[in-house]
C-alpha cells in the first residue's frame, strides 16, 4: 500500500463533466483511468490517482510511496485542474501535505571538480547530502537547477498552497535542464553529470563552461525511465545520450546481448565504455555534414531479432531524428511497451536561434 496520500474536493456545478475532462487530459501523460466501484483510478510512475463524483464536487485522492512522488503527483493534478477549470479554482489538499520551504525531492549540491573527458564532453562532480533517493537504476535522470551567471545563490522553487510550485522572481530564477546521473555514490554524497559543450548551446553548456568548485546548484527527481528486461537490447543515441547509454551498458547483466549505436561528431568524441561481451558498441561519425545523420541510417539497416517481443529498444537523440526512428521501429513490429524513445534536444531552423538542446 502507498505510504503517503492526500485528498481534495473541488466544488463544481457539473462535477461529472469536470471528471470527464480530467480523464481525457490525463491520457496523453500515460494515465488511463479504470472503473473501481464508484470511482475511477489510474496508476503511473508517480503513484495512484482516484476520482469520484459527488453532487456538487469532484473528489480526488492521490497516493504515492514517498513524499517527493506525492508532491509531484499533487502538483501535476493541480496544474491540470487549474488549466481545465480556471486559475481561480479552489484547490485545498488535506492529508500528507506538510512540507518545508523546499520540495521533498529537492537537494542543494555544489560543484566539487571539473574535468574534460573529450574536447566536447565535460564531467562535473557534485557533492551534496541525503542522496539515497537518486541512487536507483530505474530512473536515470534528474532536473538540474542552474544558477544565472553571476548569481551565487539563486532562489529555488517552493511548494505553493495548492501543491503547485511557486517560482522565484525572474532575476533569481534558475534555469532547469534534464541530465543523466552518470555516477552516484549516495554514501559518499557524490555524483557525476556529463555536459556536452555545444558551441551554440544553451543554459546547460554555458554553466558547464564557467563552472568552478563551490558553485551552488539544485537537483530534484529522480525521473526518466531506464530499460526493461529483454533477450536483446538496442541502445541508440547521439552524444547527448552518451552518458545514459554508458550507464545502461554498465548496469546490464553479464549475459546481455544487443547493439549500442552512438553518433558523435568524430573519433575525438569516443570514450572507452564498459559493456557485456554480447553487446556490440558501434561509434558513428557525423562530421557535421548536415542532412540525415548516420544514426537513423544505422538503425534502419540493423538486423533485429525475429521476435519483437524479445527486444527492448532505448533511443534518445534529436527530436526529428527520433520521430523517424520511432516510426521505423514501430514499422518493424515493436510495440510501444518494448521501447523507450526520448527527444533530448531539437534543432531549430537556420533562420531562428541556435540549436535548442536541453539535456545530456
URDA-V607599 format. One record per pair of residues at least 12 apart in sequence whose ideal C-beta (glycine too) atoms are under 10 Angstrom apart, sorted by sequence separation. I is the first residue (numbers start at 1). GAP is how many residues later the second one is. If there is no record, write none. Layout:
I/GAP ; I/GAP
This chain:
10/12 ; 30/12 ; 31/12 ; 32/12 ; 39/12 ; 40/12 ; 49/12 ; 50/12 ; 62/12 ; 79/12 ; 112/12 ; 113/12 ; 145/12 ; 155/12 ; 156/12 ; 180/12 ; 181/12 ; 182/12 ; 195/12 ; 196/12 ; 197/12 ; 248/12 ; 271/12 ; 282/12 ; 284/12 ; 313/12 ; 329/12 ; 345/12 ; 346/12 ; 29/13 ; 30/13 ; 31/13 ; 37/13 ; 39/13 ; 40/13 ; 48/13 ; 49/13 ; 50/13 ; 62/13 ; 78/13 ; 111/13 ; 112/13 ; 113/13 ; 155/13 ; 180/13 ; 181/13 ; 195/13 ; 235/13 ; 260/13 ; 270/13 ; 284/13 ; 313/13 ; 315/13 ; 326/13 ; 344/13 ; 345/13 ; 19/14 ; 26/14 ; 30/14 ; 31/14 ; 36/14 ; 38/14 ; 39/14 ; 48/14 ; 49/14 ; 60/14 ; 62/14 ; 77/14 ; 111/14 ; 112/14 ; 113/14 ; 143/14 ; 154/14 ; 155/14 ; 179/14 ; 180/14 ; 194/14 ; 195/14 ; 235/14 ; 246/14 ; 269/14 ; 284/14 ; 299/14 ; 315/14 ; 325/14 ; 344/14 ; 345/14 ; 27/15 ; 29/15 ; 30/15 ; 31/15 ; 37/15 ; 38/15 ; 47/15 ; 48/15 ; 49/15 ; 62/15 ; 78/15 ; 109/15 ; 111/15 ; 112/15 ; 179/15 ; 193/15 ; 233/15 ; 245/15 ; 260/15 ; 270/15 ; 284/15 ; 326/15 ; 343/15 ; 344/15 ; 345/15 ; 26/16 ; 33/16 ; 36/16 ; 46/16 ; 47/16 ; 48/16 ; 62/16 ; 77/16 ; 109/16 ; 110/16 ; 111/16 ; 112/16 ; 155/16 ; 156/16 ; 157/16 ; 179/16 ; 195/16 ; 233/16 ; 245/16 ; 246/16 ; 267/16 ; 269/16 ; 282/16 ; 299/16 ; 313/16 ; 325/16 ; 343/16 ; 344/16 ; 23/17 ; 29/17 ; 31/17 ; 33/17 ; 46/17 ; 47/17 ; 48/17 ; 60/17 ; 74/17 ; 109/17 ; 110/17 ; 154/17 ; 155/17 ; 156/17 ; 157/17 ; 235/17 ; 245/17 ; 258/17 ; 266/17 ; 268/17 ; 269/17 ; 326/17 ; 342/17 ; 22/18 ; 26/18 ; 31/18 ; 33/18 ; 46/18 ; 47/18 ; 60/18 ; 108/18 ; 109/18 ; 110/18 ; 126/18 ; 154/18 ; 155/18 ; 156/18 ; 177/18 ; 226/18 ; 242/18 ; 258/18 ; 267/18 ; 299/18 ; 311/18 ; 323/18 ; 23/19 ; 45/19 ; 46/19 ; 47/19 ; 74/19 ; 107/19 ; 109/19 ; 153/19 ; 154/19 ; 155/19 ; 157/19 ; 233/19 ; 256/19 ; 257/19 ; 259/19 ; 260/19 ; 261/19 ; 262/19 ; 263/19 ; 264/19 ; 266/19 ; 313/19 ; 322/19 ; 19/20 ; 20/20 ; 39/20 ; 41/20 ; 43/20 ; 44/20 ; 108/20 ; 109/20 ; 124/20 ; 151/20 ; 154/20 ; 224/20 ; 242/20 ; 256/20 ; 257/20 ; 258/20 ; 259/20 ; 260/20 ; 261/20 ; 262/20 ; 263/20 ; 264/20 ; 265/20 ; 266/20 ; 282/20 ; 295/20 ; 322/20 ; 323/20 ; 19/21 ; 39/21 ; 60/21 ; 74/21 ; 107/21 ; 108/21 ; 151/21 ; 154/21 ; 226/21 ; 227/21 ; 241/21 ; 242/21 ; 255/21 ; 256/21 ; 257/21 ; 258/21 ; 259/21 ; 260/21 ; 261/21 ; 262/21 ; 263/21 ; 264/21 ; 265/21 ; 266/21 ; 296/21 ; 308/21 ; 311/21 ; 313/21 ; 322/21 ; 39/22 ; 41/22 ; 46/22 ; 47/22 ; 74/22 ; 107/22 ; 109/22 ; 148/22 ; 151/22 ; 226/22 ; 230/22 ; 241/22 ; 242/22 ; 252/22 ; 254/22 ; 255/22 ; 256/22 ; 257/22 ; 258/22 ; 259/22 ; 260/22 ; 261/22 ; 262/22 ; 263/22 ; 264/22 ; 265/22 ; 266/22 ; 295/22 ; 296/22 ; 299/22 ; 308/22 ; 311/22 ; 312/22 ; 321/22 ; 322/22 ; 26/23 ; 46/23 ; 47/23 ; 58/23 ; 70/23 ; 74/23 ; 107/23 ; 145/23 ; 148/23 ; 151/23 ; 233/23 ; 235/23 ; 236/23 ; 237/23 ; 238/23 ; 239/23 ; 240/23 ; 250/23 ; 252/23 ; 253/23 ; 254/23 ; 255/23 ; 256/23 ; 257/23 ; 258/23 ; 259/23 ; 260/23 ; 261/23 ; 263/23 ; 264/23 ; 265/23 ; 295/23 ; 311/23 ; 319/23 ; 320/23 ; 322/23 ; 45/24 ; 46/24 ; 49/24 ; 107/24 ; 148/24 ; 193/24 ; 227/24 ; 229/24 ; 232/24 ; 233/24 ; 234/24 ; 235/24 ; 236/24 ; 237/24 ; 238/24 ; 239/24 ; 249/24 ; 250/24 ; 252/24 ; 254/24 ; 293/24 ; 296/24 ; 300/24 ; 308/24 ; 309/24 ; 311/24 ; 315/24 ; 316/24 ; 317/24 ; 319/24 ; 322/24 ; 26/25 ; 44/25 ; 46/25 ; 47/25 ; 48/25 ; 49/25 ; 70/25 ; 71/25 ; 74/25 ; 147/25 ; 148/25 ; 177/25 ; 179/25 ; 226/25 ; 227/25 ; 231/25 ; 232/25 ; 233/25 ; 234/25 ; 235/25 ; 236/25 ; 237/25 ; 238/25 ; 239/25 ; 246/25 ; 249/25 ; 250/25 ; 253/25 ; 293/25 ; 296/25 ; 299/25 ; 300/25 ; 304/25 ; 308/25 ; 309/25 ; 312/25 ; 313/25 ; 314/25 ; 315/25 ; 316/25 ; 317/25 ; 318/25 ; 319/25 ; 321/25 ; 46/26 ; 47/26 ; 51/26 ; 70/26 ; 71/26 ; 107/26 ; 147/26 ; 148/26 ; 149/26 ; 177/26 ; 178/26 ; 193/26 ; 230/26 ; 231/26 ; 232/26 ; 233/26 ; 234/26 ; 235/26 ; 236/26 ; 237/26 ; 238/26 ; 239/26 ; 246/26 ; 247/26 ; 249/26 ; 250/26 ; 252/26 ; 295/26 ; 296/26 ; 299/26 ; 302/26 ; 307/26 ; 308/26 ; 309/26 ; 312/26 ; 313/26 ; 314/26 ; 315/26 ; 316/26 ; 317/26 ; 318/26 ; 319/26 ; 320/26 ; 321/26 ; 22/27 ; 45/27 ; 46/27 ; 47/27 ; 49/27 ; 58/27 ; 70/27 ; 107/27 ; 147/27 ; 148/27 ; 175/27 ; 176/27 ; 177/27 ; 229/27 ; 230/27 ; 231/27 ; 232/27 ; 233/27 ; 234/27 ; 235/27 ; 236/27 ; 238/27 ; 242/27 ; 246/27 ; 248/27 ; 249/27 ; 252/27 ; 293/27 ; 295/27 ; 296/27 ; 298/27 ; 306/27 ; 308/27 ; 311/27 ; 312/27 ; 313/27 ; 314/27 ; 315/27 ; 316/27 ; 317/27 ; 318/27 ; 319/27 ; 320/27 ; 23/28 ; 45/28 ; 46/28 ; 49/28 ; 71/28 ; 75/28 ; 105/28 ; 145/28 ; 146/28 ; 147/28 ; 175/28 ; 176/28 ; 177/28 ; 191/28 ; 230/28 ; 242/28 ; 243/28 ; 245/28 ; 246/28 ; 292/28 ; 293/28 ; 296/28 ; 300/28 ; 304/28 ; 309/28 ; 310/28 ; 311/28 ; 312/28 ; 313/28 ; 314/28 ; 315/28 ; 316/28 ; 317/28 ; 318/28 ; 319/28 ; 22/29 ; 44/29 ; 46/29 ; 67/29 ; 70/29 ; 104/29 ; 105/29 ; 145/29 ; 146/29 ; 174/29 ; 175/29 ; 227/29 ; 242/29 ; 246/29 ; 292/29 ; 295/29 ; 296/29 ; 299/29 ; 300/29 ; 304/29 ; 309/29 ; 316/29 ; 318/29 ; 46/30 ; 67/30 ; 144/30 ; 145/30 ; 146/30 ; 177/30 ; 239/30 ; 245/30 ; 249/30 ; 263/30 ; 264/30 ; 295/30 ; 299/30 ; 302/30 ; 304/30 ; 308/30 ; 46/31 ; 58/31 ; 60/31 ; 62/31 ; 67/31 ; 68/31 ; 72/31 ; 144/31 ; 145/31 ; 146/31 ; 175/31 ; 227/31 ; 238/31 ; 242/31 ; 248/31 ; 263/31 ; 264/31 ; 300/31 ; 308/31 ; 19/32 ; 44/32 ; 61/32 ; 63/32 ; 64/32 ; 67/32 ; 71/32 ; 72/32 ; 144/32 ; 145/32 ; 175/32 ; 239/32 ; 249/32 ; 263/32 ; 292/32 ; 296/32 ; 300/32 ; 18/33 ; 19/33 ; 20/33 ; 60/33 ; 62/33 ; 63/33 ; 71/33 ; 72/33 ; 109/33 ; 143/33 ; 144/33 ; 146/33 ; 174/33 ; 261/33 ; 262/33 ; 263/33 ; 299/33 ; 19/34 ; 61/34 ; 62/34 ; 70/34 ; 71/34 ; 143/34 ; 144/34 ; 261/34 ; 263/34 ; 18/35 ; 62/35 ; 68/35 ; 69/35 ; 70/35 ; 71/35 ; 107/35 ; 109/35 ; 142/35 ; 143/35 ; 144/35 ; 246/35 ; 261/35 ; 263/35 ; 15/36 ; 17/36 ; 22/36 ; 67/36 ; 68/36 ; 69/36 ; 109/36 ; 142/36 ; 143/36 ; 204/36 ; 245/36 ; 261/36 ; 262/36 ; 15/37 ; 16/37 ; 21/37 ; 67/37 ; 68/37 ; 105/37 ; 106/37 ; 108/37 ; 141/37 ; 142/37 ; 144/37 ; 261/37 ; 318/37 ; 319/37 ; 15/38 ; 16/38 ; 22/38 ; 66/38 ; 67/38 ; 68/38 ; 105/38 ; 107/38 ; 141/38 ; 142/38 ; 181/38 ; 184/38 ; 261/38 ; 14/39 ; 15/39 ; 18/39 ; 19/39 ; 66/39 ; 106/39 ; 140/39 ; 141/39 ; 142/39 ; 259/39 ; 318/39 ; 15/40 ; 18/40 ; 19/40 ; 140/40 ; 141/40 ; 179/40 ; 181/40 ; 235/40 ; 259/40 ; 2/41 ; 10/41 ; 12/41 ; 15/41 ; 17/41 ; 19/41 ; 140/41 ; 181/41 ; 198/41 ; 261/41 ; 5/42 ; 12/42 ; 14/42 ; 15/42 ; 16/42 ; 31/42 ; 139/42 ; 140/42 ; 142/42 ; 174/42 ; 176/42 ; 179/42 ; 196/42 ; 197/42 ; 198/42 ; 4/43 ; 5/43 ; 7/43 ; 9/43 ; 11/43 ; 13/43 ; 15/43 ; 174/43 ; 178/43 ; 181/43 ; 196/43 ; 233/43 ; 259/43 ; 316/43 ; 10/44 ; 12/44 ; 14/44 ; 15/44 ; 174/44 ; 176/44 ; 180/44 ; 196/44 ; 235/44 ; 259/44 ; 316/44 ; 2/45 ; 5/45 ; 9/45 ; 11/45 ; 12/45 ; 31/45 ; 108/45 ; 136/45 ; 178/45 ; 179/45 ; 194/45 ; 195/45 ; 196/45 ; 233/45 ; 234/45 ; 259/45 ; 2/46 ; 10/46 ; 11/46 ; 12/46 ; 31/46 ; 135/46 ; 178/46 ; 194/46 ; 196/46 ; 232/46 ; 233/46 ; 235/46 ; 236/46 ; 238/46 ; 258/46 ; 1/47 ; 9/47 ; 10/47 ; 11/47 ; 29/47 ; 134/47 ; 196/47 ; 232/47 ; 239/47 ; 258/47 ; 9/48 ; 10/48 ; 108/48 ; 136/48 ; 194/48 ; 195/48 ; 236/48 ; 238/48 ; 257/48 ; 8/49 ; 9/49 ; 10/49 ; 31/49 ; 135/49 ; 142/49 ; 144/49 ; 194/49 ; 8/50 ; 9/50 ; 10/50 ; 26/50 ; 106/50 ; 131/50 ; 134/50 ; 135/50 ; 136/50 ; 193/50 ; 194/50 ; 8/51 ; 9/51 ; 26/51 ; 29/51 ; 106/51 ; 135/51 ; 142/51 ; 144/51 ; 192/51 ; 7/52 ; 8/52 ; 106/52 ; 132/52 ; 134/52 ; 135/52 ; 141/52 ; 194/52 ; 7/53 ; 8/53 ; 103/53 ; 106/53 ; 131/53 ; 133/53 ; 194/53 ; 257/53 ; 258/53 ; 6/54 ; 7/54 ; 8/54 ; 26/54 ; 102/54 ; 103/54 ; 131/54 ; 132/54 ; 149/54 ; 241/54 ; 258/54 ; 260/54 ; 261/54 ; 263/54 ; 6/55 ; 7/55 ; 22/55 ; 25/55 ; 101/55 ; 102/55 ; 103/55 ; 104/55 ; 124/55 ; 126/55 ; 131/55 ; 132/55 ; 148/55 ; 165/55 ; 192/55 ; 238/55 ; 258/55 ; 262/55 ; 263/55 ; 5/56 ; 6/56 ; 7/56 ; 25/56 ; 102/56 ; 103/56 ; 130/56 ; 131/56 ; 135/56 ; 146/56 ; 147/56 ; 238/56 ; 258/56 ; 261/56 ; 5/57 ; 6/57 ; 101/57 ; 102/57 ; 125/57 ; 129/57 ; 131/57 ; 134/57 ; 146/57 ; 149/57 ; 238/57 ; 4/58 ; 5/58 ; 6/58 ; 22/58 ; 25/58 ; 100/58 ; 101/58 ; 124/58 ; 125/58 ; 126/58 ; 127/58 ; 128/58 ; 131/58 ; 146/58 ; 149/58 ; 237/58 ; 263/58 ; 4/59 ; 5/59 ; 21/59 ; 22/59 ; 25/59 ; 99/59 ; 100/59 ; 106/59 ; 123/59 ; 130/59 ; 131/59 ; 144/59 ; 148/59 ; 236/59 ; 2/60 ; 3/60 ; 4/60 ; 21/60 ; 24/60 ; 99/60 ; 123/60 ; 129/60 ; 131/60 ; 144/60 ; 146/60 ; 147/60 ; 150/60 ; 180/60 ; 182/60 ; 183/60 ; 236/60 ; 2/61 ; 3/61 ; 4/61 ; 98/61 ; 127/61 ; 128/61 ; 146/61 ; 149/61 ; 157/61 ; 179/61 ; 180/61 ; 182/61 ; 1/62 ; 2/62 ; 3/62 ; 4/62 ; 21/62 ; 22/62 ; 97/62 ; 103/62 ; 127/62 ; 128/62 ; 146/62 ; 152/62 ; 154/62 ; 156/62 ; 180/62 ; 181/62 ; 182/62 ; 236/62 ; 2/63 ; 3/63 ; 4/63 ; 18/63 ; 21/63 ; 22/63 ; 126/63 ; 127/63 ; 128/63 ; 144/63 ; 152/63 ; 153/63 ; 154/63 ; 155/63 ; 157/63 ; 180/63 ; 181/63 ; 183/63 ; 184/63 ; 236/63 ; 1/64 ; 2/64 ; 3/64 ; 4/64 ; 6/64 ; 21/64 ; 69/64 ; 97/64 ; 99/64 ; 126/64 ; 127/64 ; 152/64 ; 154/64 ; 156/64 ; 179/64 ; 180/64 ; 182/64 ; 183/64 ; 4/65 ; 5/65 ; 6/65 ; 68/65 ; 117/65 ; 125/65 ; 126/65 ; 146/65 ; 151/65 ; 179/65 ; 180/65 ; 182/65 ; 234/65 ; 3/66 ; 4/66 ; 8/66 ; 18/66 ; 97/66 ; 125/66 ; 126/66 ; 180/66 ; 181/66 ; 236/66 ; 248/66 ; 2/67 ; 3/67 ; 4/67 ; 6/67 ; 18/67 ; 66/67 ; 124/67 ; 125/67 ; 126/67 ; 180/67 ; 183/67 ; 2/68 ; 6/68 ; 93/68 ; 124/68 ; 125/68 ; 147/68 ; 180/68 ; 182/68 ; 196/68 ; 234/68 ; 4/69 ; 8/69 ; 91/69 ; 92/69 ; 93/69 ; 123/69 ; 124/69 ; 146/69 ; 147/69 ; 245/69 ; 4/70 ; 8/70 ; 91/70 ; 92/70 ; 93/70 ; 123/70 ; 124/70 ; 147/70 ; 234/70 ; 244/70 ; 245/70 ; 6/71 ; 10/71 ; 18/71 ; 91/71 ; 92/71 ; 122/71 ; 123/71 ; 124/71 ; 145/71 ; 146/71 ; 147/71 ; 234/71 ; 245/71 ; 90/72 ; 91/72 ; 122/72 ; 123/72 ; 145/72 ; 146/72 ; 232/72 ; 244/72 ; 8/73 ; 12/73 ; 89/73 ; 91/73 ; 121/73 ; 122/73 ; 144/73 ; 145/73 ; 196/73 ; 232/73 ; 241/73 ; 11/74 ; 121/74 ; 122/74 ; 144/74 ; 145/74 ; 231/74 ; 241/74 ; 242/74 ; 10/75 ; 120/75 ; 121/75 ; 122/75 ; 143/75 ; 144/75 ; 145/75 ; 230/75 ; 232/75 ; 241/75 ; 118/76 ; 120/76 ; 121/76 ; 142/76 ; 143/76 ; 144/76 ; 231/76 ; 232/76 ; 240/76 ; 241/76 ; 12/77 ; 112/77 ; 113/77 ; 115/77 ; 117/77 ; 120/77 ; 142/77 ; 143/77 ; 144/77 ; 194/77 ; 234/77 ; 235/77 ; 236/77 ; 237/77 ; 240/77 ; 241/77 ; 11/78 ; 12/78 ; 112/78 ; 117/78 ; 118/78 ; 119/78 ; 120/78 ; 142/78 ; 143/78 ; 231/78 ; 232/78 ; 233/78 ; 234/78 ; 235/78 ; 236/78 ; 237/78 ; 238/78 ; 239/78 ; 240/78 ; 10/79 ; 11/79 ; 112/79 ; 113/79 ; 118/79 ; 120/79 ; 142/79 ; 143/79 ; 230/79 ; 231/79 ; 232/79 ; 233/79 ; 234/79 ; 235/79 ; 236/79 ; 237/79 ; 238/79 ; 10/80 ; 82/80 ; 109/80 ; 112/80 ; 141/80 ; 142/80 ; 143/80 ; 230/80 ; 231/80 ; 232/80 ; 233/80 ; 234/80 ; 235/80 ; 236/80 ; 237/80 ; 238/80 ; 9/81 ; 10/81 ; 81/81 ; 109/81 ; 114/81 ; 116/81 ; 120/81 ; 140/81 ; 141/81 ; 142/81 ; 143/81 ; 230/81 ; 231/81 ; 232/81 ; 233/81 ; 234/81 ; 235/81 ; 236/81 ; 237/81 ; 8/82 ; 9/82 ; 10/82 ; 75/82 ; 78/82 ; 81/82 ; 82/82 ; 107/82 ; 109/82 ; 139/82 ; 140/82 ; 141/82 ; 142/82 ; 230/82 ; 8/83 ; 9/83 ; 78/83 ; 79/83 ; 81/83 ; 122/83 ; 124/83 ; 139/83 ; 140/83 ; 141/83 ; 229/83 ; 230/83 ; 238/83 ; 8/84 ; 9/84 ; 75/84 ; 78/84 ; 79/84 ; 107/84 ; 109/84 ; 124/84 ; 138/84 ; 139/84 ; 140/84 ; 141/84 ; 228/84 ; 230/84 ; 237/84 ; 238/84 ; 7/85 ; 8/85 ; 9/85 ; 74/85 ; 75/85 ; 77/85 ; 78/85 ; 79/85 ; 120/85 ; 123/85 ; 126/85 ; 134/85 ; 136/85 ; 139/85 ; 140/85 ; 141/85 ; 227/85 ; 236/85 ; 237/85 ; 7/86 ; 8/86 ; 77/86 ; 78/86 ; 79/86 ; 122/86 ; 127/86 ; 134/86 ; 136/86 ; 138/86 ; 139/86 ; 140/86 ; 227/86 ; 228/86 ; 236/86 ; 6/87 ; 7/87 ; 8/87 ; 75/87 ; 76/87 ; 77/87 ; 78/87 ; 121/87 ; 122/87 ; 124/87 ; 133/87 ; 134/87 ; 135/87 ; 138/87 ; 139/87 ; 140/87 ; 227/87 ; 6/88 ; 7/88 ; 71/88 ; 74/88 ; 75/88 ; 76/88 ; 125/88 ; 131/88 ; 133/88 ; 134/88 ; 138/88 ; 226/88 ; 237/88 ; 5/89 ; 6/89 ; 7/89 ; 8/89 ; 74/89 ; 75/89 ; 122/89 ; 124/89 ; 126/89 ; 128/89 ; 133/89 ; 137/89 ; 138/89 ; 225/89 ; 236/89 ; 5/90 ; 6/90 ; 7/90 ; 73/90 ; 74/90 ; 75/90 ; 126/90 ; 128/90 ; 136/90 ; 137/90 ; 138/90 ; 4/91 ; 5/91 ; 6/91 ; 72/91 ; 124/91 ; 126/91 ; 128/91 ; 234/91 ; 4/92 ; 5/92 ; 71/92 ; 116/92 ; 224/92 ; 3/93 ; 4/93 ; 45/93 ; 70/93 ; 72/93 ; 124/93 ; 126/93 ; 236/93 ; 2/94 ; 45/94 ; 71/94 ; 114/94 ; 114/95 ; 234/95 ; 111/96 ; 114/96 ; 111/97 ; 114/97 ; 113/98 ; 114/98 ; 244/98 ; 114/99 ; 4/100 ; 111/100 ; 113/100 ; 234/100 ; 244/100 ; 62/101 ; 111/101 ; 112/101 ; 114/101 ; 241/101 ; 111/102 ; 112/102 ; 141/102 ; 240/102 ; 110/103 ; 111/103 ; 112/103 ; 140/103 ; 141/103 ; 240/103 ; 241/103 ; 110/104 ; 111/104 ; 140/104 ; 234/104 ; 240/104 ; 241/104 ; 110/105 ; 111/105 ; 234/105 ; 236/105 ; 237/105 ; 239/105 ; 240/105 ; 109/106 ; 110/106 ; 111/106 ; 238/106 ; 109/107 ; 110/107 ; 140/107 ; 237/107 ; 238/107 ; 108/108 ; 109/108 ; 140/108 ; 230/108 ; 108/109 ; 109/109 ; 228/109 ; 107/110 ; 108/110 ; 109/110 ; 137/110 ; 228/110 ; 107/111 ; 108/111 ; 137/111 ; 140/111 ; 228/111 ; 106/112 ; 107/112 ; 227/112 ; 228/112 ; 106/113 ; 107/113 ; 137/113 ; 227/113 ; 105/114 ; 106/114 ; 107/114 ; 137/114 ; 226/114 ; 103/115 ; 105/115 ; 106/115 ; 225/115 ; 244/115 ; 102/116 ; 104/116 ; 105/116 ; 224/116 ; 243/116 ; 244/116 ; 103/117 ; 105/117 ; 225/117 ; 240/117 ; 243/117 ; 102/118 ; 105/118 ; 121/118 ; 224/118 ; 239/118 ; 240/118 ; 241/118 ; 242/118 ; 120/119 ; 240/119 ; 241/119 ; 123/120 ; 240/120 ; 118/121 ; 121/121 ; 239/121 ; 121/122 ; 238/122 ; 118/124 ; 117/125 ; 117/126 ; 224/135 ; 180/136 ; 204/141 ; 121/143 ; 202/143 ; 120/144 ; 201/144 ; 120/145 ; 118/146 ; 119/146 ; 120/146 ; 118/147 ; 119/147 ; 121/147 ; 198/147 ; 72/148 ; 118/148 ; 120/148 ; 121/148 ; 196/148 ; 200/148 ; 71/149 ; 72/149 ; 118/149 ; 119/149 ; 120/149 ; 196/149 ; 118/150 ; 119/150 ; 121/150 ; 72/151 ; 118/151 ; 202/151 ; 68/152 ; 117/152 ; 118/152 ; 202/152 ; 205/152 ; 208/152 ; 68/153 ; 118/153 ; 200/153 ; 201/153 ; 202/153 ; 204/153 ; 8/154 ; 68/154 ; 117/154 ; 200/154 ; 201/154 ; 202/154 ; 203/154 ; 204/154 ; 8/155 ; 117/155 ; 199/155 ; 200/155 ; 201/155 ; 202/155 ; 203/155 ; 204/155 ; 205/155 ; 198/156 ; 199/156 ; 200/156 ; 201/156 ; 202/156 ; 204/156 ; 6/157 ; 198/157 ; 200/157 ; 201/157 ; 198/159 ; 201/159 ; 196/161 ; 198/162 ; 196/163 ; 197/163 ; 178/164 ; 180/164 ; 196/164 ; 179/165 ; 195/165 ; 178/166 ; 194/166 ; 193/167 ; 140/174 ; 46/177 ; 45/178 ; 182/178 ; 45/179 ; 179/179 ; 180/179 ; 45/180 ; 177/180 ; 178/180 ; 179/180 ; 180/180 ; 177/181 ; 178/181 ; 179/181 ; 176/182 ; 177/182 ; 178/182 ; 175/183 ; 177/183 ; 141/201 ; 141/203 ; 144/215 ; 144/216 ; 141/218 ; 122/238 ; 121/239
